[in-house]
Amino acid sequence: MNTLYPLGKFLIILGLVIAGLGVLLTLAPKIPYLGRLPGDIYYKRDNLVFYFPLGTSILISIVLSLLFYILTRR
């Protein structure tokens, strides 16, 4: 077996991940309610705006956990 095989496989997977992130970032503004879910903390005052997307973070965590579980299951 070629000693560069693992490096090549890693680079292909890394490229697919980067391409997937690019597609996700391009389409993210078109996903309804993402960033405005119940549980997202938004506080606005005179010259202060605080936003913490807690609900969105939990949803993304659940989706990624399920995706990784499906991909690593044998």
N, C-alpha and C positions, 0 to 999 in steps of 0.2 A: 504494500500500500504506500502511496505517496505521502511524504511527511508534511506536505503543504495542504493536504485534504482538509484537516480541521480548520485551518485559517480561511480557506476558500469558502467553506460552508458557513463560517461565522460572518464573513463579509457579505454573503448573499442574504443571510437572515437580517443583518444590520441594515442593509439597503432596503429590504422589504419593510422593516419597522420604521425607518425614516420616511419612506414613501407613504406608509399608512398614516403616520402622524401628520404629514403634509396634507393628505386628503381630509383627515379629521379637522385640522385647523381651518381648512378652506370651507368646509361644510358646517362648522360649529355655529356660526351666526344664524344659520337657517333652521337649526333644531329648535322647535318651540319649547318654551318654559325652561330650557337649560340655563341655569344661573338665576332663575326666579322661582325656585321650588320652595314649598313650605319647609321651614327649618333654616333657610338662608337668612343670615343676620345682616340687616341693612340699617344703618343709623346715620342720619344726616342732621347736621346742626349748622350754624352760621358759616363757619369756614372749615368745617370738619366733615368728612364723609368716611364712614367705616363700613366695609363690606366683607363679610366672611361667609363663603358659600358652603355652609355645613351640610345642608341637605343634598346639594349637588355633589359634594365630595363623597358622601356616603353612597349615593347612587352609582357613581363612577367606580368606587371601590367594590361594590357588589358585582357590577357587570364585569370588571376585570378579574375578580376572583373566580367567577363562574367560567369565564373564557380560559383562564390559565388551568383551571381544574379539568376542563374538557380537553385542552391541548396536551396536558401531561398524563392523562389517564391512559392506561394501556390495557 
